[in-house]
Amino acid sequence: MRFRNMLMIALALFLVGGFAFAAAEGEAETIKIGVAGPHSGDLAPYGLPTINAAELVAEKVNAAGGVLGLQIELIIEDDTCVPEVAANTAAKLVSDGVVAVIGHVCSGATNAAMPIYVESDILAISPSATNPSLRDFPNFFRTIGADDAQGPAQVDYVVDELGMTKIAILHDKGDYGKGLADFALAALAKRGIEPVLFDGITVGAVDYSAIINRVAAEGAEIVLWGGYHPEASKLVDQMRSRGLDIAFMGADGIYGDAIIDLAGDAAEGVYASGPSIAAGPIAEEYRALHVAKYGAEPGQFFMQGVSAMLALVNAIETAGSTDYDALISALRSETVDTPYGSIGFDAMGDATGVGFSVFQVQNQTYVPVQ
Amino acid sequence: MDFEFFVNLLFSGLTRGSIYALLALGYTMVYGIVKLINFAHGEVYMIGAFTTLIMVSVLTILNLPILAIAVIAALVAIVWSAGYGYTLDKIAYKPLREAPRLSALISAIGMSLFLQNYVRLAQTSDFLPFPRFLPTVRFLDNYDGLSSSQFIIFTTTTVVMVILTIFIKFTRVGKSMRAAAQDRMMATLTGVNVNKTISVTFLIGSVTAAIGGILISAHVGQINFYIGFLAGIKAFVAAVLGGIGSIPGAVLGSFVLGLTESFGAGYISSDYEDVFAFIILVLILIFRPSGILGKPAAQKV
C-alpha cells in the first residue's frame, strides 16, 4: 500500500513537473531556425562554416532585440551529406518546430530533405547546393549560383574577354563534369558558336596524348574542361610538355590549390570559374567577427551562409510573421544587403546578384581576373 | 586530319602500348607457369611508383643532382617492388598451389584490395604530385607530336623487351621457365626447381611492372593508391588479346590495344575509347579464342 502511494506521488510530481517544464518553455518563445549540413565526417569542412555563420548572425540579431521582438534559436542537425540521413534530419527539424532551415549543404542531401519540408510548409535556404534540379521545389532558395550559371559565365569570359571562338570542350563523363560541359555547350549554342570538339575522356588513363593531338589538330584556342583537378592537371601538363600553347579553363572543380600542387609550372595561366568572392563592408564585418569568436579565418560557404541567414531574418521582419506563404513572397520580392552586395531571389529560388567569377593561376596562386 | 596527325596518334598509341606491355608481361609470364591470373599485379605497379616518390623525397634532402636521385630512387623502387612480388607469391599463392584455381584467383583479388587499401591508409587517398625527372627537351626540331618522355617510355620498353627475350631464350633460368610453362610435372621430373622458377617469374614480372609504374608516373606527374587498377585491367586485356601465356603475344596485344585506343580517340571519339578496346578484344576472341599468338588449349582425353 505504501509503495503504491509513493508511486502515485511520484507520478503526480512527474506530471506537475512536466507542466512546469512546458510552461517554462512557453514563456521564452523563440523563432526556431534549423541549420543542417555535414557536421562530421569527410565533408564536415563544407558544413561547419555554415553553423558559424548562422550563430554569428543570430547573436548579432538577438543582441539588437531579436526579430519581431523574439529571440532566434538555432537547432543544429548533422546530415553527414548522406541523403538517407538528411531525410531523418529533416523530419527531426520539422518535429522541433523550425520555421525555416539554413541548408542543406550537399545537393544530394538537399534533394532528399526538400520533400519533407514541402509537406510541412517549411522553407530552406541552402548556402551551397548547386544542382539545377533543386529549383523544382517551390520552397527552395540558395545563395550560391547554380551549376548551369557557370557555363554562361565561362563562355562570356572566353568569347568576350579572351576573344576566342575555337573552343574544345572536354569532360570526364561524370555527372558533375558532363553536366558542366553540357551547360557550356548550351551557352555557346546561344551565341551561335559550335565547339571544334566535344568529347569525354577516361578518368585514370595512363596517357592523354591522343585526345591532346585531336585538340591541337582541330585548331582549338582553348580547352573548356568539365571535371576535377587530377585529370585537369594531367591534361594541362601533357599539353605544356608537348609545347602546345592552348589555353585551359575549368570550373570550381579545379578552383583551389590542388591543381597547382599537382601540375606545378604547367598550371600557370590556367583559368577557373568559381563562386564570386565576397567583398565589401558586410563581408569584412563577418570575417572579423569570425576571427574574433573562433580564432580562424572563415571556411568554405561561410559567406553564403551569412547571406542565407541575413536573407531569412530580413524576410521574417518584412513579412511580420513566420507564416510560410508570407515568408516566401517576402524572399522573392525583397532585396537584402549581404556580403555579396544586394541580393534577391527569383521565382526559382536562385539568388540574383551572386554569380561566378573567373580566376587565373598567376605566380602559382589563383587571382581573380574578372 | 593529315599525315602528321596520323603520326602523332601512332606515337600516342605506342606510348600507351609500351606501358601496357610492361604490365602485361607480368600477367602472361605468371599465367604461363602457374595458370594464375595475378590480379594484384597492378598494385605492384602502384607500389613501384609510390616507393619512387618516397625515395625521391628522402634523397632530395641529400642535395644530389636530379638524375642521380631519379636513378637511385628507381633502382630502390624496383628492388622493393620485386620484394613485394616475391612475398605475394609466398604468402598468397604458394600455399594454394595445389588448391583449385578459383581459390588462388580469389586470393589474388584479396591481395589487390589489401594492397590498395594498405597504401591508402599508410599514405593518403589524395593525388600526390610525382617528380617529373624524365628530361623534357625539344629534341626534334619543328615537330611537337612526340614529347621526350613518350620517347623515353618507348625506348625503355624496347630495351626491357630485348633483355627479357635474351634472358628467356639463352639463360638457364629462362630455359627452366619455358620448361615449367610447357609442363610443370615433367619439368619437376627432369630436375627443374619449379618453386624457384616461379619465384623468379614473380620477381621479373614485378620488376617490369615497377618500371612501368615509374615511367608512367613521371610522364603524367601524379599518383594515388588507385592508379594500378585501371592500368592493370587494361594490361590484362592486352595479355588476353595477345594470347595469355605467350610473351610475344602480350607485347603484340599491348600495342594492338594502345594503337586501337589512340586511333579510336583521335579519329572517332575518346568518349568510346574503352569501347573500341573491348570491341577489338571481343572480335579477336571470336575468331581466335586463345588470342592472337596463344596456343589453342589441347583437349586432353
Interface residues (C-beta under 8 A of the other chain):
Chain A: K173 D199 G200 I201 T202 G204 A205 V206 D207 S209 A210 I211 N213 R214 A216 A217 H229 P230 S233 K234 D237 Q238 S241 R242 G243 L244 A258 D261 L262 A263 G264 A266
Chain B: M1 F5 N8 L9 F11 S12 G13 T15 R16 I19 Y20 D126 F127 L128 P129 R132 T136 R138 D144 G145 S147 S149 Q150 I216 H219 V220 G221 Q222 N224 Y226 I227 F229 L230 A231 K234 E261 S262 F263 A265 G266 S269 S270 D271 E273 D274
